[in-house]
Amino acid sequence: MQKRKLGNSGLEVSALGLGCMGMTGVYGATPDRSEMIKLLRDAHDRGITHFDTAEAYGPFANESLLGEGLQQIRDQVTIATKFGFDIDMETGARNGGTNSRPDHIKAVADAALKRLKTDRIDLFYQHRVDQNVPIEDVAGAVKDLVAEGKVKHFGLSEAGVNTIRRAHAVRPLAAVQSEYSLFWRGPEQELLPALEELGIGFVPFSPLGAGFLTGKIDETTTFLEGDFRNMVPRFSPEARKGNLELVSVIKTIAERKEATPAQVALAWLLAQKLWIMPIPGTTKLHRLEENIGAVELDLTTDDLSEIDREASKIEVQGERLPEAVLKMTGH
């Protein structure tokens, strides 16, 4: 597995990380815990060294899963987790909003360390910007945690450029996480140029468009009860039918390269910048191995130009998130 460095931070990671959110639900039925622990170790055996979780996934269940699954190889991997939602520390009950008060951030860090069975968090993200707490105070709290040795690197998720600049001035950011793929190219407008200027790495989540870019989903696909895609405008049957044009572009390249659409979509992301590390998630070993194959897929300049040219002719249908969730992003 190739390695990459996230910006100027010195944080070295595998070219692909593993997004672990789906290992404790969100796509309907909750996977078997023992199978997911095995998958975490299989991922490491195949070269993945960076694992992404959050207190909100569960809540708490995902961090506990990683704590158990990665304990024996802790010094060979990096773990990212997140703070920032208003979640009851005892019960896990969600209060519906954000909470990035410095005292809460520090309490979340201590709780996460216990669940992750570790003495440090390699990358600690603010999950969503808290409009009630100045970002300078948030960065200051993380700076304190870095000084105490509990956190190694600071990150932001779904933050706007102004927020990123203000946070970075207090405590340099190693990475920013946001959605980015051929299905959602919003970061190209302002975010990526700013990150390049500041020397901050970029970690795209949903790099396969929540599965759409794999070519396995069409307008007739039925998602399980509890699958978050049932609430996403982009995944309405009408939107899916229109958006298959984009998948067709990717399939054309995939057939020529003797690869899968998922591999082309991930290779396209990896080709954008050397400081980009996508974190596709999966609960299946064969999908994990398919995704890893993207790292070795070489897209030529002509391939990349063709993808950009053909994709630019297609207007993706539907918002990428429900309206209530979009309001919580920093964009």
VENQUIHU-V101092 format. One record per residue. N is the residue number from 1. SS is DSSP state (H for helix, E for strand, C for the rest). D_CENTER is the distance of its C-alpha to the mean C-alpha in whole Angstrom. Layout:
# VENQUIHU-V101092
N|SS|D_CENTER / N|SS|D_CENTER
This chain:
# VENQUIHU-V101092
1|C|19 / 2|C|19 / 3|E|17 / 4|E|16 / 5|E|16 / 6|C|14 / 7|C|16 / 8|C|20 / 9|C|18 / 10|C|19 / 11|C|16 / 12|E|16 / 13|E|14 / 14|E|14 / 15|C|13 / 16|C|11 / 17|C|9 / 18|E|8 / 19|E|6 / 20|C|9 / 21|H|9 / 22|H|11 / 23|H|14 / 24|H|15 / 25|C|16 / 26|C|14 / 27|E|15 / 28|C|19 / 29|C|21 / 30|C|19 / 31|C|19 / 32|C|22 / 33|H|21 / 34|H|23 / 35|H|21 / 36|H|18 / 37|H|19 / 38|H|21 / 39|H|18 / 40|H|16 / 41|H|19 / 42|H|19 / 43|H|16 / 44|H|18 / 45|H|21 / 46|C|19 / 47|C|18 / 48|C|14 / 49|C|15 / 50|E|11 / 51|E|10 / 52|E|7 / 53|C|9 / 54|C|10 / 55|C|14 / 56|C|14 / 57|C|12 / 58|C|16 / 59|C|17 / 60|C|17 / 61|H|17 / 62|H|14 / 63|H|15 / 64|H|18 / 65|H|17 / 66|H|16 / 67|H|19 / 68|H|21 / 69|H|19 / 70|H|19 / 71|H|22 / 72|H|24 / 73|H|22 / 74|H|20 / 75|H|22 / 76|H|20 / 77|C|17 / 78|E|14 / 79|E|12 / 80|E|10 / 81|E|11 / 82|E|11 / 83|E|14 / 84|C|16 / 85|E|17 / 86|E|20 / 87|E|20 / 88|C|24 / 89|C|24 / 90|C|26 / 91|C|26 / 92|C|22 / 93|C|23 / 94|E|21 / 95|E|23 / 96|E|21 / 97|E|20 / 98|E|19 / 99|C|20 / 100|C|20 / 101|C|23 / 102|H|24 / 103|H|26 / 104|H|23 / 105|H|20 / 106|H|23 / 107|H|23 / 108|H|20 / 109|H|19 / 110|H|22 / 111|H|22 / 112|H|18 / 113|H|20 / 114|H|23 / 115|H|20 / 116|C|18 / 117|C|22 / 118|C|21 / 119|C|23 / 120|C|20 / 121|E|16 / 122|E|15 / 123|E|12 / 124|E|13 / 125|E|11 / 126|E|13 / 127|C|11 / 128|C|13 / 129|C|16 / 130|C|19 / 131|C|22 / 132|C|25 / 133|C|24 / 134|C|24 / 135|H|21 / 136|H|24 / 137|H|24 / 138|H|21 / 139|H|20 / 140|H|24 / 141|H|23 / 142|H|20 / 143|H|23 / 144|H|25 / 145|H|23 / 146|H|22 / 147|H|26 / 148|C|26 / 149|C|24 / 150|C|22 / 151|E|19 / 152|E|18 / 153|E|16 / 154|E|15 / 155|E|12 / 156|E|11 / 157|E|9 / 158|C|10 / 159|C|13 / 160|C|16 / 161|H|18 / 162|H|21 / 163|H|19 / 164|H|17 / 165|H|21 / 166|H|22 / 167|H|20 / 168|H|20 / 169|H|24 / 170|H|24 / 171|C|21 / 172|C|20 / 173|E|16 / 174|E|14 / 175|E|11 / 176|E|10 / 177|E|6 / 178|E|7 / 179|E|7 / 180|C|9 / 181|E|11 / 182|C|15 / 183|C|15 / 184|E|13 / 185|C|15 / 186|H|15 / 187|H|14 / 188|H|17 / 189|C|19 / 190|C|19 / 191|H|15 / 192|H|15 / 193|H|19 / 194|H|19 / 195|H|16 / 196|H|19 / 197|H|22 / 198|H|20 / 199|C|19 / 200|C|15 / 201|E|12 / 202|E|10 / 203|E|6 / 204|E|5 / 205|E|3 / 206|C|6 / 207|C|8 / 208|C|11 / 209|C|11 / 210|C|11 / 211|C|13 / 212|H|16 / 213|H|16 / 214|H|17 / 215|C|20 / 216|C|21 / 217|C|21 / 218|C|23 / 219|C|25 / 220|C|27 / 221|C|24 / 222|C|24 / 223|C|21 / 224|C|22 / 225|C|23 / 226|C|20 / 227|E|18 / 228|H|16 / 229|H|16 / 230|H|20 / 231|H|19 / 232|C|17 / 233|H|20 / 234|H|18 / 235|H|19 / 236|C|23 / 237|H|25 / 238|H|26 / 239|H|23 / 240|H|22 / 241|H|26 / 242|H|25 / 243|H|22 / 244|H|23 / 245|H|25 / 246|H|22 / 247|H|21 / 248|H|25 / 249|H|24 / 250|H|21 / 251|H|24 / 252|H|27 / 253|H|25 / 254|H|24 / 255|H|27 / 256|H|29 / 257|H|26 / 258|C|27 / 259|C|23 / 260|C|21 / 261|H|19 / 262|H|16 / 263|H|17 / 264|H|18 / 265|H|15 / 266|H|13 / 267|H|16 / 268|H|16 / 269|H|13 / 270|H|14 / 271|H|17 / 272|H|16 / 273|C|16 / 274|C|17 / 275|C|14 / 276|E|11 / 277|C|9 / 278|C|7 / 279|C|5 / 280|C|7 / 281|E|8 / 282|C|12 / 283|C|15 / 284|C|18 / 285|H|19 / 286|H|20 / 287|H|17 / 288|H|15 / 289|H|18 / 290|H|18 / 291|H|14 / 292|H|16 / 293|H|19 / 294|H|17 / 295|H|17 / 296|H|21 / 297|C|21 / 298|C|23 / 299|C|23 / 300|C|26 / 301|H|26 / 302|H|28 / 303|H|25 / 304|H|23 / 305|H|26 / 306|H|26 / 307|H|23 / 308|H|23 / 309|H|26 / 310|H|26 / 311|H|23 / 312|C|24 / 313|C|27 / 314|C|25 / 315|C|24 / 316|C|21 / 317|C|22 / 318|C|21 / 319|C|18 / 320|C|15 / 321|C|15 / 322|C|18 / 323|H|20 / 324|H|20 / 325|H|16 / 326|H|16 / 327|C|19 / 328|C|16 / 329|C|14 / 330|C|16 / 331|C|16
